[in-house]
Protein backbone atom coordinates (compact mmCIF):
# COMPACT_ATOMS: atom_id res chain seq x y z
CA UNK A 1 0.00 0.00 0.00
CA UNK A 2 2.83 2.40 0.88
CA UNK A 3 4.46 1.76 -2.50
CA UNK A 4 1.11 2.25 -4.26
CA UNK A 5 0.54 5.62 -2.60
CA UNK A 6 4.19 6.57 -3.04
CA UNK A 7 4.01 5.88 -6.77
CA UNK A 8 0.98 8.16 -7.16
CA UNK A 9 2.67 10.88 -5.12
CA UNK A 10 5.83 10.59 -7.21
CA UNK A 11 3.76 11.03 -10.38
CA UNK A 12 2.01 14.09 -8.90
CA UNK A 13 4.54 15.59 -6.44
CA UNK A 14 2.81 18.98 -6.14
CA UNK A 15 -0.60 17.62 -5.15
CA UNK A 16 -2.03 17.89 -1.65
CA UNK A 17 -3.22 14.91 0.42
CA UNK A 18 -6.83 15.76 -0.51
CA UNK A 19 -5.98 15.63 -4.23
CA UNK A 20 -4.18 12.31 -3.87
CA UNK A 21 -7.16 10.84 -2.00
CA UNK A 22 -9.43 12.01 -4.83
CA UNK A 23 -7.19 10.17 -7.29
CA UNK A 24 -7.33 7.02 -5.15
CA UNK A 25 -11.13 7.22 -5.07
CA UNK A 26 -11.39 7.71 -8.84
CA UNK A 27 -9.10 4.75 -9.55
CA UNK A 28 -11.13 2.61 -7.16
CA UNK A 29 -14.44 3.56 -8.81
CA UNK A 30 -13.03 2.90 -12.28
CA UNK A 31 -11.77 -0.52 -11.19
CA UNK A 32 -14.98 -1.75 -9.55
CA UNK A 33 -17.24 -0.24 -12.24
CA UNK A 34 -15.18 -1.87 -14.99
CA UNK A 35 -15.08 -5.25 -13.27
CA UNK A 36 -18.85 -5.23 -12.71
CA UNK A 37 -19.58 -4.41 -16.33
CA UNK A 38 -17.08 -6.97 -17.62
CA UNK A 39 -18.55 -9.84 -15.60
CA UNK A 40 -22.08 -8.84 -16.62
CA UNK A 41 -21.02 -8.93 -20.27
CA UNK A 42 -19.24 -12.28 -19.86
CA UNK A 43 -22.34 -13.90 -18.35
CA UNK A 44 -24.31 -12.94 -21.46
CA UNK A 45 -21.94 -14.70 -23.89
CA UNK A 46 -23.67 -17.69 -25.57
CA UNK A 47 -22.37 -20.99 -24.25
CA UNK A 48 -21.46 -19.69 -20.80
CA UNK A 49 -23.43 -21.82 -18.36
CA UNK A 50 -25.10 -20.63 -15.19
CA UNK A 51 -22.49 -22.29 -12.95
CA UNK A 52 -19.64 -20.66 -14.86
CA UNK A 53 -21.42 -17.30 -14.79
CA UNK A 54 -21.98 -17.57 -11.03
CA UNK A 55 -18.32 -18.47 -10.55
CA UNK A 56 -17.31 -15.35 -12.46
CA UNK A 57 -19.66 -13.24 -10.35
CA UNK A 58 -18.25 -14.76 -7.14
CA UNK A 59 -14.70 -13.99 -8.26
CA UNK A 60 -15.69 -10.43 -9.10
CA UNK A 61 -17.30 -10.03 -5.67
CA UNK A 62 -13.98 -11.01 -4.10
CA UNK A 63 -12.24 -8.44 -6.30
CA UNK A 64 -14.69 -5.78 -5.10
CA UNK A 65 -13.87 -6.57 -1.46
CA UNK A 66 -10.13 -6.55 -2.08
CA UNK A 67 -10.30 -3.26 -3.98
CA UNK A 68 -12.32 -1.74 -1.12
CA UNK A 69 -9.73 -2.94 1.39
CA UNK A 70 -6.93 -1.43 -0.70
CA UNK A 71 -8.76 1.91 -0.84
CA UNK A 72 -9.23 1.98 2.96
CA UNK A 73 -5.56 1.19 3.62
CA UNK A 74 -4.34 3.65 0.97
CA UNK A 75 -6.42 6.49 2.43
CA UNK A 76 -5.10 5.53 5.88
CA UNK A 77 -1.57 5.83 4.50
CA UNK A 78 -2.29 9.36 3.27
CA UNK A 79 -3.68 10.27 6.70
CA UNK A 80 -0.60 8.89 8.41
CA UNK A 81 -2.52 6.03 10.04
CA UNK A 82 -0.25 2.98 9.95
CA UNK A 83 -1.57 -0.11 11.80
CA UNK A 84 1.38 -2.22 12.89
CA UNK A 85 -0.06 -5.71 12.42
CA UNK A 86 -2.59 -7.71 10.45
CA UNK A 87 -5.35 -7.62 13.06
CA UNK A 88 -5.25 -3.84 13.27
CA UNK A 89 -5.33 -3.51 9.50
CA UNK A 90 -8.37 -5.80 9.44
CA UNK A 91 -10.04 -3.61 12.09
CA UNK A 92 -9.41 -0.53 9.96
CA UNK A 93 -10.83 -2.08 6.79
CA UNK A 94 -13.91 -3.48 8.54
CA UNK A 95 -14.57 -0.17 10.30
CA UNK A 96 -14.49 1.72 7.00
CA UNK A 97 -16.70 -0.90 5.34
CA UNK A 98 -19.37 -0.47 8.03
CA UNK A 99 -19.19 3.32 8.06
CA UNK A 100 -20.83 5.10 11.01
CA UNK A 101 -21.71 1.86 12.78
CA UNK A 102 -18.15 0.54 12.54
CA UNK A 103 -16.60 3.81 13.67
CA UNK A 104 -18.86 3.98 16.71
CA UNK A 105 -18.08 0.37 17.67
CA UNK A 106 -14.32 0.88 17.29
CA UNK A 107 -14.49 4.09 19.31
CA UNK A 108 -16.13 2.21 22.19
CA UNK A 109 -13.47 -0.51 22.02
CA UNK A 110 -10.31 1.60 21.92
CA UNK A 111 -11.57 4.62 23.87
CA UNK A 112 -11.13 8.25 22.97
CA UNK A 113 -14.32 8.44 20.91
CA UNK A 114 -15.04 8.19 17.19
CA UNK A 115 -12.81 11.11 16.16
CA UNK A 116 -9.60 9.31 17.14
CA UNK A 117 -10.74 5.68 16.75
CA UNK A 118 -8.78 4.88 13.59
CA UNK A 119 -5.64 6.65 14.80
CA UNK A 120 -5.74 4.56 17.96
CA UNK A 121 -5.00 1.55 15.77
CA UNK A 122 -1.48 2.94 15.32
CA UNK A 123 -1.01 2.88 19.10
CA UNK A 124 0.52 -0.05 20.97
CA UNK A 125 -2.00 0.05 23.82
CA UNK A 126 -4.79 -2.07 22.25
CA UNK A 127 -5.00 -5.70 23.46
CA UNK A 128 -4.86 -8.02 20.48
CA UNK A 129 -7.43 -10.44 21.92
CA UNK A 130 -10.06 -7.69 22.01
CA UNK A 131 -9.32 -6.81 18.40
CA UNK A 132 -9.72 -10.44 17.38
CA UNK A 133 -13.22 -10.63 18.88
CA UNK A 134 -14.07 -7.19 17.44
CA UNK A 135 -12.93 -8.22 13.96
CA UNK A 136 -15.03 -11.38 14.00
CA UNK A 137 -18.12 -9.47 15.07
CA UNK A 138 -17.57 -6.73 12.49
CA UNK A 139 -16.84 -9.27 9.75
CA UNK A 140 -20.18 -10.99 10.34
CA UNK A 141 -21.97 -7.64 10.07
CA UNK A 142 -20.06 -6.65 6.94
CA UNK A 143 -20.82 -9.93 5.18
CA UNK A 144 -24.54 -9.70 5.99
CA UNK A 145 -24.77 -6.13 4.71
CA UNK A 146 -22.61 -6.93 1.69
CA UNK A 147 -24.75 -9.94 0.77
CA UNK A 148 -27.99 -7.97 1.02
CA UNK A 149 -26.70 -5.04 -1.04
CA UNK A 150 -24.95 -7.21 -3.63
CA UNK A 151 -27.79 -9.69 -4.17
CA UNK A 152 -29.78 -7.55 -6.67
CA UNK A 153 -26.57 -6.68 -8.52
CA UNK A 154 -25.52 -10.33 -8.72
CA UNK A 155 -28.89 -11.36 -10.16
CA UNK A 156 -28.79 -8.44 -12.59
CA UNK A 157 -25.37 -9.46 -13.92
CA UNK A 158 -26.83 -12.77 -15.09
CA UNK A 159 -29.42 -11.11 -17.33
CA UNK A 160 -28.97 -11.49 -21.11
CA UNK A 161 -27.68 -9.06 -23.74
CA UNK A 162 -26.23 -5.79 -22.47
CA UNK A 163 -28.60 -5.57 -19.50
CA UNK A 164 -26.31 -7.58 -17.24
CA UNK A 165 -23.27 -5.49 -18.15
CA UNK A 166 -25.15 -2.26 -17.45
CA UNK A 167 -26.53 -3.45 -14.13
CA UNK A 168 -23.13 -4.80 -13.13
CA UNK A 169 -21.38 -1.51 -13.87
CA UNK A 170 -24.05 0.76 -12.38
CA UNK A 171 -24.56 -1.47 -9.32
CA UNK A 172 -20.85 -1.71 -8.56
CA UNK A 173 -20.43 2.03 -9.00
CA UNK A 174 -23.24 2.73 -6.53
CA UNK A 175 -21.76 0.35 -3.96
CA UNK A 176 -18.30 1.78 -4.57
CA UNK A 177 -19.57 5.31 -3.91
CA UNK A 178 -21.00 4.06 -0.63
CA UNK A 179 -17.59 2.72 0.39
CA UNK A 180 -16.04 6.11 -0.49
CA UNK A 181 -18.68 7.88 1.62
CA UNK A 182 -17.89 5.55 4.54
CA UNK A 183 -14.17 6.21 4.09
CA UNK A 184 -14.60 9.98 4.18
CA UNK A 185 -16.78 9.73 7.27
CA UNK A 186 -14.31 7.44 9.03
CA UNK A 187 -11.13 9.44 8.33
CA UNK A 188 -12.58 12.94 8.25
CA UNK A 189 -11.05 15.79 6.22
CA UNK A 190 -7.72 15.11 4.56
CA UNK A 191 -4.67 16.64 6.28
CA UNK A 192 -3.64 20.02 4.84
CA UNK A 193 -0.01 18.90 4.64
CA UNK A 194 1.68 15.56 4.32
CA UNK A 195 2.22 13.99 7.77
CA UNK A 196 5.51 12.51 6.60
CA UNK A 197 7.96 13.14 3.77
CA UNK A 198 9.04 9.76 2.42
CA UNK A 199 11.99 9.58 0.06
CA UNK A 200 10.95 8.42 -3.42
CA UNK A 201 13.79 7.54 -5.80
CA UNK A 202 16.17 9.61 -3.73
CA UNK A 203 13.92 12.70 -3.64
CA UNK A 204 11.68 13.76 -0.75
CA UNK A 205 8.10 13.59 -2.06
CA UNK A 206 6.44 16.94 -2.55
CA UNK A 207 9.65 18.92 -1.97
CA UNK A 208 11.43 20.81 -4.74
CA UNK A 209 15.18 20.79 -4.47
CA UNK A 210 16.79 24.23 -4.10
CA UNK A 211 20.46 24.65 -5.08
CA UNK A 212 22.76 25.62 -2.26
CA UNK A 213 24.15 29.16 -2.51
CA UNK A 214 27.69 29.49 -3.87
CA UNK A 215 29.97 31.01 -1.22
CA UNK A 216 31.52 34.33 -2.25
CA UNK A 217 35.18 34.94 -1.46
CA UNK A 218 36.18 38.38 -0.14
CA UNK A 219 37.59 40.67 -2.84
CA UNK A 220 41.37 40.63 -3.25
CA UNK A 221 41.78 37.03 -2.13
Residue pairs with C-beta under 8 A, 6 or more apart in sequence:
1 70
1 73
1 74
1 76
1 77
2 77
2 198
4 70
4 74
5 20
5 24
5 74
5 77
5 78
6 198
6 200
6 205
8 20
8 23
8 24
9 15
9 20
9 198
9 200
9 205
9 206
10 200
10 201
10 205
12 19
12 20
12 23
13 205
13 206
13 207
13 208
14 206
15 23
16 190
16 192
16 193
17 78
17 79
17 190
17 191
17 192
17 193
17 194
18 189
18 190
20 78
21 75
21 78
21 190
24 71
24 74
24 75
24 78
25 71
25 180
25 183
28 67
28 68
28 70
28 71
28 176
28 179
28 180
29 173
29 176
29 177
29 180
31 67
32 63
32 64
32 67
32 68
32 172
32 173
32 175
32 176
33 169
33 172
33 173
33 176
34 169
35 60
35 63
35 64
35 67
35 172
36 60
36 64
36 153
36 157
36 168
36 169
36 170
36 171
36 172
36 173
37 165
37 166
37 168
37 169
37 172
38 60
38 165
38 168
39 56
39 57
39 59
39 60
39 157
39 168
40 156
40 157
40 159
40 163
40 164
40 165
40 166
40 167
40 168
40 169
41 162
41 164
41 165
41 168
42 48
42 53
42 56
43 53
43 56
43 57
43 157
43 158
43 159
43 164
44 159
44 160
44 161
44 162
44 163
44 164
44 165
50 158
53 157
53 158
54 158
57 154
57 157
57 158
60 157
60 168
61 150
61 154
64 150
64 172
64 175
64 176
65 146
68 93
68 96
68 97
68 176
68 179
69 93
71 179
71 180
71 183
72 92
72 93
72 96
72 97
72 179
72 183
73 89
73 92
73 93
75 96
75 183
75 187
76 82
76 83
76 92
76 118
76 187
78 190
78 191
79 118
79 187
79 190
79 191
79 195
80 191
80 195
80 196
81 92
81 118
81 119
81 121
81 122
81 187
82 122
83 89
83 91
83 92
83 121
83 122
84 122
84 124
85 128
87 128
87 131
87 132
87 135
88 121
88 122
88 126
88 131
90 131
90 135
90 139
91 106
91 121
91 131
91 134
91 135
91 138
92 118
92 121
94 102
94 135
94 138
94 139
94 142
95 102
95 103
95 105
95 106
95 117
95 118
95 138
95 186
96 102
96 179
96 182
96 183
96 186
96 187
97 138
97 142
97 146
97 179
97 182
98 105
98 138
98 141
98 142
98 145
98 182
99 178
99 181
99 182
99 185
99 186
100 182
100 185
101 141
102 138
102 141
102 182
102 186
103 114
103 117
103 118
103 185
103 186
104 114
105 134
105 137
105 138
106 114
106 117
106 118
106 120
106 121
106 134
107 113
107 114
107 115
107 116
107 117
109 126
109 130
109 131
109 134
110 117
110 120
110 121
110 123
110 126
111 120
112 120
115 188
118 186
118 187
120 126
149 175
149 178
150 171
150 175
152 171
153 167
153 168
153 171
153 172
153 175
156 163
156 164
156 167
156 168
156 171
157 164
157 165
157 167
157 168
157 171
158 164
159 167
194 205
194 206
197 204
197 205
197 206
197 207
198 204
198 205
199 205
203 209
